[in-house]
């Protein structure tokens, strides 16, 4: 991809791209939570999605990073945790934090309940 086509996406553009990729990669139960009204200082959005296997979770994260780099170029600050095991992978984009969990991890930690005051973001 040509360097001239790369630019930093706005948070809403990045959010839409991430949600589209999660859907394309067959992630289940995708929930995007808007944390801006909660004065949460670490990010604007949490996204929680389920993968059926650790391989699928890793593939989802790989694709997210690849597609974001294609659109924005290499950005400082992408942080990934939990990739090696793949039961709960966290991808921190700065303004958006993405959690991809296996079903049993998602059921156990119930992240959406921890952020019950946050507004859910509608997505296709």
TAMO-V840166 format. One record per backbone hydrogen bond with DSSP energy under -0.5 kcal/mol. CO is the residue of the C=O (numbers start at 1). NH is the residue of the N-H. Records with the same first field share a line. If there is no record, write none. Layout:
CO = NH, NH
This chain:
2 = 5
3 = 6
10 = 14
11 = 15
12 = 16
13 = 17
14 = 18
15 = 19
16 = 20
17 = 21
18 = 22
19 = 23
20 = 24
21 = 25
22 = 27
23 = 26
28 = 50
31 = 48
32 = 121
33 = 35, 46
34 = 119
35 = 38, 40
36 = 39
39 = 41
44 = 35, 36
45 = 97
46 = 33
47 = 99
48 = 31
49 = 101
50 = 28
51 = 103
53 = 57
54 = 58
55 = 59
56 = 60
57 = 61
58 = 62
59 = 63
60 = 64
61 = 65
62 = 66
63 = 67
64 = 68
65 = 69
66 = 70
67 = 71
68 = 72
69 = 73
71 = 7
75 = 78
77 = 79
79 = 92
81 = 90
82 = 86
87 = 102
89 = 100
90 = 81, 92
91 = 93, 98
92 = 79
93 = 95
95 = 44, 45
96 = 93
97 = 47
98 = 91, 100
99 = 49, 101
100 = 89
101 = 51
102 = 105, 106
103 = 107
104 = 108
105 = 109
106 = 110
110 = 113, 114
111 = 115
113 = 116
115 = 118
119 = 34
120 = 122
